Amino acid sequence: MRIGLLAILLLAGGVMPACAQELIIHVKPIRVRHLAGMVVDRTGAPIEYAEIQLRDPADHPMLASTFADAKGRFAFADKKRGTQLEIRVSRNGFNILQYTLTIVAFGRDKIRVMLPVAA
């Protein structure tokens, strides 16, 4: 029975070690023109399949979500200028990052999110 269970776990992608994910909130708003960007690790390598959530900053319900592609890129439909949103980025094995974004005419074209490894 144990060999069968081990075989199933290996075929399913193995067992990931348990990591305690921590929510890291960046308080200072980031001014962006587009709801797009890239998720990377501390070396600058893309983190594929990270989950990116758009949230309402007032009471934090999720408005939309997507996953980064194989190159760590993600995008949402643009919102009206002046709109303020929270973006929350997570991936197994990494801490969760949250930023407040303000949509503006002149600001960063895209956001670059560096996820720190969870302890």
C-alpha positions as CSV (number, residue, x, y, z in Angstrom):
1,M,0.0,0.0,0.0
2,R,2.8,2.5,0.8
3,I,4.5,1.8,-2.5
4,G,1.3,2.5,-4.4
5,L,0.8,5.8,-2.5
6,L,4.4,6.8,-3.1
7,A,4.0,6.1,-6.8
8,I,0.9,8.2,-7.0
9,L,2.6,11.1,-5.3
10,L,5.6,10.9,-7.6
11,L,3.4,10.8,-10.7
12,A,1.4,13.7,-9.4
13,G,4.5,15.9,-9.2
14,G,6.0,14.9,-5.9
15,V,5.5,16.3,-2.4
16,M,6.3,19.9,-1.8
17,P,7.8,20.7,1.6
18,A,5.4,22.8,3.8
19,C,6.4,26.4,4.0
20,A,4.8,29.1,6.1
21,Q,3.7,31.8,3.7
22,E,3.7,35.3,5.1
23,L,1.6,38.2,3.7
24,I,3.8,41.2,3.0
25,I,1.9,44.4,2.5
26,H,3.5,47.4,0.7
27,V,1.7,50.5,2.0
28,K,3.0,53.1,-0.5
29,P,0.8,53.2,-3.6
30,I,2.4,52.5,-7.0
31,R,1.3,54.6,-9.9
32,V,0.8,52.5,-13.1
33,R,-0.6,53.1,-16.5
34,H,-1.5,49.4,-17.2
35,L,-2.5,46.4,-15.0
36,A,0.3,44.3,-16.4
37,G,3.6,43.1,-15.2
38,M,6.0,40.3,-14.5
39,V,6.6,38.0,-11.4
40,V,10.2,37.1,-10.7
41,D,12.3,35.6,-7.9
42,R,15.2,37.3,-6.1
43,T,17.6,36.3,-9.0
44,G,15.3,37.9,-11.6
45,A,14.1,34.5,-13.0
46,P,10.4,34.5,-14.0
47,I,8.0,32.7,-11.6
48,E,5.5,30.8,-13.8
49,Y,2.0,30.2,-12.7
50,A,2.0,32.7,-9.8
51,E,-1.6,33.7,-9.0
52,I,-2.4,37.4,-9.3
53,Q,-5.5,38.8,-7.7
54,L,-7.1,42.2,-8.1
55,R,-8.9,43.4,-5.0
56,D,-11.0,46.3,-3.9
57,P,-8.9,48.3,-1.3
58,A,-12.0,49.3,0.6
59,D,-13.0,45.9,1.9
60,H,-10.7,43.5,0.0
61,P,-13.1,41.4,-2.0
62,M,-11.4,39.8,-5.1
63,L,-12.5,41.5,-8.3
64,A,-10.5,39.3,-10.8
65,S,-7.7,36.9,-10.9
66,T,-5.2,35.4,-13.4
67,F,-2.0,33.3,-13.5
68,A,1.4,34.4,-14.7
69,D,2.4,32.6,-17.9
70,A,5.6,30.5,-18.4
71,K,7.6,33.8,-18.6
72,G,6.1,35.2,-15.4
73,R,4.0,37.8,-17.3
74,F,0.4,38.7,-16.5
75,A,-2.1,41.3,-17.6
76,F,-5.7,42.5,-16.7
77,A,-8.0,44.7,-18.7
78,D,-7.2,48.4,-18.1
79,K,-9.3,50.3,-15.7
80,K,-10.3,54.0,-15.6
81,R,-7.7,56.6,-14.6
82,G,-7.9,57.4,-10.9
83,T,-9.0,53.8,-10.0
84,Q,-7.2,52.4,-6.9
85,L,-6.8,48.6,-6.6
86,E,-4.9,46.1,-4.5
87,I,-2.9,43.5,-6.3
88,R,-2.0,40.3,-4.4
89,V,0.6,37.9,-5.8
90,S,1.2,34.4,-4.5
91,R,2.9,31.1,-5.4
92,N,3.6,28.0,-3.4
93,G,7.0,28.2,-1.7
94,F,7.0,32.1,-1.8
95,N,5.6,34.8,0.5
96,I,2.5,36.6,-0.6
97,L,3.0,40.2,-1.7
98,Q,0.3,42.9,-1.7
99,Y,0.6,46.3,-3.4
100,T,-1.9,49.2,-3.8
101,L,-2.0,50.5,-7.4
102,T,-3.4,53.7,-8.7
103,I,-4.2,53.9,-12.4
104,V,-2.7,57.1,-13.9
105,A,-1.9,58.7,-17.3
106,F,1.8,59.0,-16.5
107,G,3.4,56.3,-14.4
108,R,5.0,52.9,-14.7
109,D,4.0,51.0,-17.8
110,K,4.1,47.7,-15.9
111,I,4.8,46.4,-12.4
112,R,7.7,44.0,-11.6
113,V,6.9,41.8,-8.6
114,M,9.7,40.1,-6.8
115,L,8.4,37.3,-4.6
116,P,10.6,36.3,-1.7
117,V,11.0,32.7,-0.8
118,A,8.9,31.6,2.2
119,A,10.6,30.5,5.4
